[in-house]
Amino acid sequence: MHISSFDDVVFFMESFTNLEKQTDHYTTRNYRLDRMIELLRHLGNPERAFRKIHLAGSKGKGSTASYLACALSTLGYKTGLYLSPHLVDYRERFTLAGTFFGEELLVETGRVLQHKLTNFSFSDQWGETHPTTFELFTAYAYLLFKAAGCTWAVIETGLGGRLDATNTIIPEASVLCPIELEHTKILGNTIAQIASEKSKIIKEGVPVFIGYEEDEALEVFLTEARAQKSKVHLLSDELLSLSSETTKEGEAVTYQWIDGRKEDLLLAMRGQVQAQNSALALLVLRTLGLYEPRILPSFAKNQIPGRFQQLSSEPPLYVDGAHTHHSLASLLSSFSHLHPGSDNTVIYGALEDKDHTHMVSLVLEHFSTIIVSKPGSYKKSDIVMLRALFEQQAAASSKPVRIYLVEDNGEALKQAYALTPNHAAILVCGSFYLAGGVKAAYDETKEHYESQLA
């Protein structure tokens, strides 16, 4: 096919095996590093053209990565940022510290990759095997960053760490964000098993930075760091205290460091988790000698889609990708602080490999109007089961609650507006795919809603 637009690039990439659409089948034929290593070698190892910071974890790694990229950019470094998944637009995955690349470079880089693939082959004992969609997007990001003249890149893992396509780089730092039970069919069904997969981004002699972790995960990380002779920097050892308050203006955070330094920031990204994410990023920057006070204003203004993102104000509408038990608990606590009361509405949906029992219970604690909607068609979900679980738990608690099943995200948003009084608020959560679907629906009909509210 001839690539003439970025849409063509996406179409070409998705013509390969797309493992992001799966929630199981963790086979070495699909998830592996040898094929990615060969692909990068065939492309001239573009990932070696810039310095890198590598992040893994169950929650917070995208936000932490964006803080790091924002700071590096402020210091004058041209900085690539590689995130996944995207909320609405694939271009969100590879940016210049959050700014989209121009169409011309996106298309030209796609053509270069397509041309290079015409004479690339990789075989194993089962025969010839082709790169996956995620491997190609990762290689594409590296080619973009090199072509743009990036001197730094901040790279987020896609899934796990050990066999993730990004785990072919030697970074300046490895950053491990909090671990939770997630992707259990692929990564394991205990915190220790999941932490083991994530820990494999630690490279020999490369400093490792570890956020707030459960003891079970921390033990795994420290063991791997010792094996790799990597110096460990624990956020819990460096911070004397960390406090935050969710306000209408943003997240008001106070960092009290062990060395006596104190900082107060009003972060544009709301939520208690952003206090931890930003603190971990600050620790990395300071330790690597990349901290200057002038980064703080831009650091505070930093935003990426789908992180407690407010789309409208009458009534307030927020979308968030929280999809694990602890991240959802933190989000709901921050949301309830901002919008107390029982008249709020939640649009909720989650993929099949989540901790549904505990997450549904959390939602029921905070909302009496619940709309269950489909988190896209990208991965498997069962919204009928979710509604039944809500009904079952609500009945057991004798809590009066209205539960609706509206598969289409646009229709779910319409229903939420109809059910929610102006003094209350709407929250969309449970999945980045749901947040993206509702945001896309909102963007398409924003003028209609705004004219109705005028």
VMD Tcl script that draws the C-alpha trace (Angstrom):
set ca {
  {0.00 0.00 0.00}
  {1.08 3.60 -0.57}
  {1.37 5.72 2.58}
  {0.16 9.27 1.99}
  {-1.27 10.19 5.41}
  {-0.84 9.31 9.07}
  {-4.09 7.33 8.88}
  {-2.34 5.18 6.28}
  {0.55 4.65 8.72}
  {-1.87 3.40 11.39}
  {-3.68 1.16 8.89}
  {-0.38 -0.35 7.77}
  {0.80 -1.00 11.35}
  {-2.50 -2.57 12.36}
  {-2.33 -5.00 9.46}
  {0.19 -6.90 11.58}
  {-0.63 -8.99 14.66}
  {-2.00 -6.59 17.27}
  {-1.38 -8.11 20.70}
  {-2.83 -5.06 22.43}
  {-6.26 -6.40 21.50}
  {-5.65 -9.58 23.51}
  {-5.91 -10.21 27.22}
  {-4.27 -13.64 27.25}
  {-2.09 -15.90 25.05}
  {1.25 -14.82 26.51}
  {3.35 -17.04 24.23}
  {7.03 -16.68 23.47}
  {6.21 -16.81 19.78}
  {4.38 -13.50 20.10}
  {5.95 -11.85 23.16}
  {9.71 -11.93 22.71}
  {12.75 -9.68 22.45}
  {14.91 -11.44 19.83}
  {12.65 -10.38 16.96}
  {12.59 -6.77 18.18}
  {16.37 -6.76 18.57}
  {16.75 -7.95 14.98}
  {14.23 -5.40 13.72}
  {16.08 -2.53 15.41}
  {19.39 -3.78 14.07}
  {17.87 -3.91 10.57}
  {16.75 -0.28 11.01}
  {20.22 0.85 12.07}
  {19.43 0.91 15.81}
  {17.68 4.31 15.87}
  {17.14 3.94 19.64}
  {20.86 4.57 20.18}
  {20.62 8.12 18.80}
  {19.36 9.61 22.09}
  {19.57 9.13 25.85}
  {16.63 7.39 27.47}
  {14.62 6.95 30.66}
  {12.59 3.72 30.86}
  {9.45 3.26 32.98}
  {7.32 0.29 34.00}
  {4.56 -0.25 36.55}
  {0.84 -0.87 36.91}
  {-0.25 2.71 37.42}
  {1.20 6.18 37.10}
  {3.95 5.42 34.60}
  {2.38 7.48 31.80}
  {1.94 10.54 34.01}
  {5.41 10.14 35.53}
  {6.90 9.84 32.05}
  {5.12 13.00 30.92}
  {6.48 14.97 33.90}
  {10.00 13.82 33.04}
  {9.63 14.71 29.36}
  {8.13 18.11 30.19}
  {11.04 18.95 32.49}
  {13.68 17.85 29.96}
  {12.00 19.92 27.28}
  {11.96 22.97 29.55}
  {15.70 22.54 30.07}
  {16.16 22.87 26.32}
  {16.50 19.22 25.35}
  {14.47 18.04 22.38}
  {12.65 15.17 24.07}
  {10.63 12.31 22.63}
  {7.82 10.80 24.70}
  {6.49 7.30 24.00}
  {3.25 6.34 25.77}
  {0.51 3.74 25.41}
  {-2.34 3.33 25.03}
  {-3.69 6.47 23.41}
  {-6.97 8.03 24.47}
  {-8.40 9.22 21.14}
  {-5.59 9.79 18.65}
  {-2.68 7.42 17.90}
  {-0.42 10.45 17.69}
  {-0.66 10.73 21.48}
  {1.72 7.77 21.69}
  {4.78 9.45 20.20}
  {5.21 13.15 20.78}
  {7.78 15.86 21.44}
  {7.12 16.09 25.19}
  {3.37 16.09 24.50}
  {3.34 18.07 21.25}
  {2.31 16.17 18.11}
  {4.82 15.70 15.32}
  {3.94 17.32 12.01}
  {2.07 15.27 9.42}
  {4.97 15.42 6.97}
  {7.44 13.79 9.36}
  {4.87 11.24 10.54}
  {4.17 10.18 6.95}
  {7.81 10.18 5.81}
  {8.86 8.09 8.80}
  {6.05 5.65 8.07}
  {7.29 5.32 4.51}
  {10.84 4.70 5.69}
  {9.70 1.94 8.03}
  {7.46 0.38 5.38}
  {10.32 0.36 2.86}
  {12.77 -1.14 5.37}
  {10.32 -3.94 6.17}
  {10.26 -5.13 2.54}
  {13.56 -6.93 3.07}
  {13.23 -7.81 6.75}
  {12.59 -11.40 7.77}
  {12.82 -13.27 11.05}
  {12.49 -17.03 11.50}
  {12.41 -19.38 14.44}
  {11.86 -23.11 14.89}
  {8.25 -22.73 13.75}
  {9.15 -20.85 10.61}
  {8.95 -17.19 9.59}
  {7.37 -14.77 12.05}
  {6.51 -11.10 11.57}
  {6.79 -8.09 13.89}
  {3.71 -7.21 15.93}
  {1.88 -3.92 15.72}
  {3.34 -2.77 19.04}
  {6.87 -3.69 17.96}
  {6.39 -1.64 14.79}
  {4.98 1.37 16.64}
  {7.91 1.20 19.07}
  {10.41 1.11 16.21}
  {8.45 3.89 14.49}
  {8.71 6.05 17.62}
  {12.49 5.59 17.72}
  {12.77 6.49 14.04}
  {10.66 9.61 14.66}
  {12.74 10.68 17.63}
  {15.98 10.20 15.69}
  {14.68 12.04 12.62}
  {13.50 14.93 14.80}
  {16.93 15.24 16.42}
  {15.86 14.26 19.93}
  {18.65 14.12 22.50}
  {16.44 12.49 25.16}
  {13.45 10.15 25.07}
  {11.19 8.97 27.86}
  {9.89 5.48 27.12}
  {6.91 3.80 28.81}
  {6.54 0.03 28.61}
  {3.43 -1.28 26.94}
  {2.78 -4.47 28.91}
  {4.87 -5.96 31.69}
  {8.54 -5.34 31.10}
  {10.50 -8.55 30.65}
  {9.28 -9.29 27.12}
  {7.97 -5.83 26.25}
  {9.22 -4.47 22.93}
  {10.65 -1.41 24.70}
  {12.91 -3.63 26.83}
  {15.65 -3.57 24.20}
  {17.13 -0.23 25.29}
  {19.89 0.67 27.72}
  {18.55 3.72 29.57}
  {20.12 6.29 31.85}
  {17.58 5.30 34.51}
  {14.96 2.63 35.11}
  {11.82 3.86 36.89}
  {9.38 1.51 38.61}
  {5.93 2.85 39.44}
  {3.42 1.19 41.82}
  {2.41 -2.42 41.15}
  {-1.13 -3.80 41.32}
  {-2.95 -6.90 40.13}
  {-3.50 -6.32 36.39}
  {-3.33 -8.35 33.19}
  {-3.32 -11.40 35.44}
  {-3.82 -13.87 32.56}
  {-0.58 -12.60 31.06}
  {1.63 -11.31 33.87}
  {0.64 -13.58 36.76}
  {-1.95 -13.55 39.51}
  {0.15 -12.33 42.42}
  {1.85 -9.01 43.15}
  {5.21 -10.80 43.25}
  {4.72 -12.39 39.82}
  {3.69 -9.11 38.23}
  {6.55 -7.26 39.93}
  {8.97 -9.87 38.61}
  {7.86 -9.16 35.03}
  {8.18 -5.40 35.55}
  {11.53 -5.67 37.35}
  {13.27 -6.95 34.23}
  {13.61 -3.43 32.86}
  {16.40 -2.99 35.44}
  {19.70 -3.10 33.55}
  {23.16 -3.86 34.86}
  {24.69 -0.84 36.53}
  {21.81 1.48 35.58}
  {20.30 3.38 38.55}
  {16.76 2.34 39.44}
  {14.11 4.60 40.95}
  {11.25 3.01 42.87}
  {7.98 4.68 43.87}
  {5.70 3.74 46.74}
  {5.29 -0.04 46.60}
  {3.71 -2.86 48.54}
  {6.31 -4.88 50.46}
  {5.83 -7.87 48.18}
  {6.69 -5.86 45.06}
  {9.49 -3.92 46.72}
  {11.26 -7.11 47.75}
  {11.21 -8.34 44.14}
  {12.56 -5.03 42.84}
  {15.37 -4.87 45.40}
  {16.39 -8.45 44.67}
  {16.61 -7.73 40.93}
  {18.50 -4.49 41.52}
  {21.08 -6.33 43.64}
  {21.46 -8.98 40.92}
  {22.06 -6.24 38.34}
  {24.35 -4.23 40.62}
  {22.08 -1.24 40.14}
  {21.97 1.55 42.68}
  {18.51 1.91 44.19}
  {16.76 5.21 44.91}
  {13.57 4.77 46.93}
  {11.02 7.57 46.97}
  {10.09 6.55 50.51}
  {13.70 7.16 51.63}
  {13.93 10.60 50.00}
  {10.60 12.16 51.01}
  {9.98 13.16 54.60}
  {6.34 13.90 53.80}
  {4.05 14.30 50.81}
  {0.64 15.92 51.06}
  {-1.92 16.95 48.47}
  {-5.42 18.35 48.17}
  {-7.65 18.20 45.12}
  {-9.04 21.64 44.33}
  {-10.98 23.16 41.45}
  {-7.77 24.84 40.32}
  {-5.66 21.66 40.38}
  {-3.79 19.36 42.78}
  {-2.12 21.38 45.55}
  {0.98 19.39 46.54}
  {3.61 19.94 49.21}
  {6.85 17.97 48.96}
  {9.07 17.87 52.07}
  {12.38 16.21 51.15}
  {14.66 14.45 53.59}
  {17.45 16.97 52.88}
  {15.26 19.84 54.12}
  {14.06 21.12 50.77}
  {10.39 22.00 50.52}
  {8.33 22.69 47.41}
  {4.72 23.69 46.88}
  {3.15 23.12 43.47}
  {-0.34 23.41 42.02}
  {-0.41 20.61 39.45}
  {-2.75 20.93 36.49}
  {-3.35 17.16 36.62}
  {-5.66 16.56 39.55}
  {-5.72 13.52 41.81}
  {-3.78 12.23 44.80}
  {-1.78 9.88 42.57}
  {-0.28 12.88 40.76}
  {1.47 13.92 43.97}
  {3.33 10.59 43.97}
  {3.92 10.56 40.20}
  {5.37 14.07 40.20}
  {7.50 13.37 43.29}
  {9.03 10.31 41.64}
  {9.80 12.34 38.52}
  {11.44 15.06 40.63}
  {13.59 12.45 42.37}
  {14.78 11.07 39.03}
  {15.60 14.54 37.69}
  {17.50 15.60 40.80}
  {19.54 12.41 40.97}
  {20.50 12.56 37.30}
  {21.56 16.19 37.63}
  {18.68 17.40 35.47}
  {16.88 19.56 38.01}
  {16.70 23.34 37.87}
  {14.06 25.51 39.61}
  {12.91 26.82 36.23}
  {11.32 23.46 35.40}
  {8.71 23.85 38.14}
  {6.22 26.23 36.41}
  {6.02 24.09 33.25}
  {6.10 20.93 35.36}
  {3.02 22.17 37.20}
  {1.20 23.00 33.95}
  {1.94 19.58 32.44}
  {-1.08 17.60 31.27}
  {-1.80 14.47 29.25}
  {-5.22 13.23 28.14}
  {-7.33 10.98 30.34}
  {-5.87 11.79 33.74}
  {-8.76 13.28 35.74}
  {-9.28 15.45 32.68}
  {-12.15 17.92 32.86}
  {-14.02 18.27 29.58}
  {-16.89 20.55 30.56}
  {-18.09 22.59 33.53}
  {-21.93 22.64 33.49}
  {-22.28 20.02 34.78}
  {-18.60 19.16 35.31}
  {-17.56 16.17 33.17}
  {-14.32 14.30 33.87}
  {-12.64 11.35 32.15}
  {-9.96 9.20 33.75}
  {-8.29 5.96 32.75}
  {-8.11 4.51 36.29}
  {-8.39 0.75 35.80}
  {-6.88 -0.85 38.92}
  {-8.27 -1.10 42.43}
  {-5.88 1.37 44.09}
  {-5.86 3.89 41.24}
  {-9.67 3.84 41.19}
  {-9.81 4.29 44.99}
  {-7.49 7.28 44.76}
  {-9.48 8.80 41.89}
  {-12.82 8.39 43.66}
  {-11.44 9.91 46.84}
  {-10.19 12.97 44.95}
  {-13.41 13.25 42.93}
  {-15.60 13.03 46.04}
  {-13.52 15.71 47.74}
  {-14.11 17.98 44.77}
  {-17.77 17.03 44.30}
  {-19.32 15.75 47.55}
  {-22.90 14.55 47.54}
  {-25.03 11.74 46.21}
  {-26.28 13.27 42.96}
  {-23.16 12.59 40.88}
  {-23.20 10.13 37.98}
  {-20.53 7.66 36.92}
  {-20.10 6.10 33.49}
  {-18.14 2.93 34.15}
  {-16.67 0.12 32.09}
  {-13.71 -2.22 32.52}
  {-11.91 -4.89 30.54}
  {-12.38 -8.54 31.43}
  {-8.99 -9.01 33.17}
  {-9.66 -6.55 36.01}
  {-10.44 -6.89 39.72}
  {-14.17 -6.40 39.13}
  {-15.46 -7.36 42.58}
  {-13.44 -4.78 44.49}
  {-13.69 -2.08 41.82}
  {-17.49 -2.37 41.60}
  {-17.68 -2.14 45.38}
  {-15.66 1.08 45.29}
  {-17.92 2.64 42.68}
  {-21.02 1.76 44.71}
  {-19.54 3.50 47.75}
  {-19.44 6.81 45.87}
  {-22.33 6.77 43.36}
  {-26.02 5.99 43.34}
  {-26.43 6.63 39.59}
  {-24.31 4.25 37.53}
  {-24.21 3.85 33.76}
  {-22.32 0.77 32.56}
  {-20.90 1.29 29.07}
  {-18.61 -0.65 26.75}
  {-14.87 0.17 27.01}
  {-14.36 0.05 23.26}
  {-13.99 -3.04 21.10}
  {-10.20 -3.07 21.21}
  {-10.07 -5.68 23.99}
  {-12.55 -8.11 25.56}
  {-15.08 -6.90 28.07}
  {-18.41 -8.13 29.45}
  {-20.66 -5.23 30.37}
  {-23.67 -7.49 30.98}
  {-21.67 -9.28 33.67}
  {-20.60 -5.90 35.08}
  {-24.18 -4.69 35.37}
  {-25.18 -7.94 37.08}
  {-22.32 -7.53 39.54}
  {-23.41 -3.98 40.34}
  {-26.98 -5.16 40.88}
  {-25.83 -8.06 43.06}
  {-23.64 -5.93 45.31}
  {-26.22 -3.14 45.51}
  {-28.90 -5.63 46.56}
  {-26.62 -7.14 49.21}
  {-25.98 -3.72 50.73}
  {-29.62 -2.57 50.38}
  {-28.32 0.65 48.87}
  {-30.81 2.50 46.66}
  {-29.07 2.83 43.32}
  {-29.99 3.39 39.67}
  {-28.05 1.13 37.31}
  {-28.25 1.46 33.54}
  {-26.63 -0.49 30.72}
  {-25.87 1.73 27.69}
  {-23.37 0.08 25.38}
  {-22.69 3.03 23.07}
  {-20.44 5.64 24.71}
  {-22.16 8.57 23.02}
  {-25.59 7.41 24.17}
  {-24.20 6.80 27.67}
  {-22.98 10.39 27.76}
  {-26.40 11.68 26.65}
  {-28.06 9.64 29.40}
  {-25.60 10.94 31.97}
  {-26.42 14.53 31.04}
  {-30.12 13.76 31.31}
  {-29.78 12.16 34.75}
  {-27.32 14.57 36.36}
  {-28.50 17.85 37.92}
  {-26.42 20.96 37.21}
  {-25.03 21.11 40.76}
  {-23.60 17.59 40.44}
  {-20.86 16.09 38.26}
  {-20.16 13.21 35.87}
  {-17.13 10.94 36.09}
  {-16.03 8.46 33.41}
  {-13.61 5.77 34.62}
  {-12.60 2.11 34.63}
  {-10.70 2.02 31.34}
  {-8.66 4.26 29.07}
  {-10.69 2.86 26.18}
  {-13.95 3.99 27.81}
  {-12.46 7.39 28.67}
  {-11.33 7.75 25.06}
  {-14.69 6.69 23.68}
  {-16.62 9.18 25.80}
  {-14.14 11.95 25.06}
  {-14.47 11.31 21.33}
  {-18.26 11.37 21.66}
  {-18.08 14.59 23.66}
  {-15.76 16.26 21.15}
  {-18.10 15.36 18.29}
  {-21.16 16.81 19.99}
  {-19.58 19.55 22.11}
  {-21.15 22.37 20.14}
  {-24.58 20.75 20.53}
  {-24.23 20.40 24.31}
  {-22.81 23.90 24.71}
  {-25.68 25.42 22.72}
  {-28.19 23.57 24.91}
  {-26.51 24.82 28.08}
  {-26.19 28.42 26.85}
}
mol new
graphics top color blue
foreach p $ca { graphics top sphere $p radius 0.5 }
foreach p [lrange $ca 0 end-1] q [lrange $ca 1 end] { graphics top cylinder $p $q radius 0.2 }
display resetview
